[in-house]
Amino acid sequence: MKDGIGWGWLFLILAIGFELSGTISMKLSQGFTKLWPSILMFVCYGISFTSLNFALHSFKISVAYAIWSGAGIILITVAGVFFFSERLSLASLLWSGVIVAGVVGLNLSAKVH
């Protein structure tokens, strides 16, 4: 594994974490009616996109974006259940599984090429 790949993963994980934090902050901002969650949302998304930009030095854009967005979707779904008492239907769980399968498939296909 090249050093660039290790740093790429670190930046991609940071991008995912801050995207999750930004989305939670968006929910907490209640349509920009709460000041601090609104500010935090912009800060988190800024860090997320900056980290994703650095991760692109190590990954193909299609793979990085698929991992970033797919992980974000799954994590915000879990956060919605635990922090906001959202309920998931069986169909929602199945389609989330399709997202996970797609991200895994893209990672596997990127390693083959």
C-alpha positions in Angstrom: 0.0 0.0 0.0 1.4 3.4 -1.0 1.7 6.2 1.5 -0.7 8.2 -0.6 -3.3 5.6 -0.2 -3.1 5.6 3.6 -3.4 9.4 3.7 -6.3 9.1 1.1 -8.2 6.8 3.4 -7.6 9.2 6.4 -8.9 12.1 4.4 -11.9 10.1 3.1 -12.8 9.0 6.6 -12.6 12.6 7.8 -14.8 13.7 4.9 -17.4 11.1 5.8 -17.4 12.0 9.5 -17.7 15.7 8.9 -20.4 15.1 6.3 -22.4 13.1 8.9 -21.9 15.9 11.4 -22.9 18.5 8.9 -26.1 16.7 8.1 -27.0 16.2 11.8 -26.3 19.9 12.3 -28.6 20.7 9.4 -31.4 18.8 11.1 -30.7 20.5 14.4 -30.7 24.0 12.8 -34.4 23.6 12.2 -34.4 25.4 8.8 -31.7 27.9 9.9 -33.7 29.0 12.9 -31.0 27.9 15.3 -27.8 29.9 15.0 -25.1 27.5 16.3 -26.2 24.3 14.5 -26.5 26.4 11.3 -22.9 27.7 11.7 -21.7 24.2 12.6 -23.4 22.8 9.5 -21.4 25.1 7.2 -18.1 24.5 9.0 -18.6 20.7 8.9 -19.5 20.7 5.2 -16.5 22.9 4.5 -14.2 20.5 6.3 -15.9 17.5 4.6 -15.5 18.9 1.1 -11.9 19.9 1.8 -11.1 16.5 3.1 -12.8 14.8 0.1 -10.7 17.1 -2.2 -7.5 15.8 -0.5 -8.7 12.2 -0.7 -9.1 12.5 -4.5 -5.3 12.6 -4.7 -5.4 8.9 -3.9 -8.6 7.6 -5.3 -10.5 7.7 -8.6 -13.3 10.3 -8.2 -16.0 7.7 -8.9 -14.8 5.4 -6.1 -14.1 8.2 -3.6 -17.5 9.8 -4.2 -19.3 6.5 -4.0 -17.7 5.6 -0.7 -18.2 9.1 0.7 -21.9 9.4 -0.3 -22.7 5.7 0.4 -21.2 5.7 3.8 -22.9 9.1 4.5 -26.3 7.7 3.6 -25.8 4.6 5.8 -24.5 6.5 8.7 -27.1 9.3 8.6 -29.8 6.5 8.4 -28.4 5.0 11.6 -28.1 8.4 13.2 -31.7 9.1 12.3 -32.9 6.0 14.0 -30.8 6.5 17.2 -30.8 10.3 17.6 -34.1 11.4 16.0 -36.3 8.3 16.6 -36.9 7.7 12.9 -38.4 4.4 11.9 -37.1 2.4 9.0 -39.3 0.1 6.9 -38.1 -3.2 5.6 -37.9 -1.7 2.2 -35.6 1.1 3.5 -33.3 -1.5 5.1 -33.2 -3.5 1.9 -32.4 -0.5 -0.3 -29.7 0.5 2.2 -28.2 -2.9 1.7 -28.1 -2.2 -2.0 -26.1 0.9 -1.4 -23.6 -1.0 0.7 -23.4 -3.7 -2.0 -22.7 -1.0 -4.6 -19.9 0.6 -2.6 -18.3 -2.7 -1.9 -18.6 -3.6 -5.6 -17.0 -0.4 -6.7 -14.1 -0.9 -4.3 -13.6 -4.4 -5.6 -13.8 -3.4 -9.3 -11.4 -0.5 -8.7 -8.8 -2.9 -7.3 -9.1 -5.2 -10.3 -8.3 -2.3 -12.7 
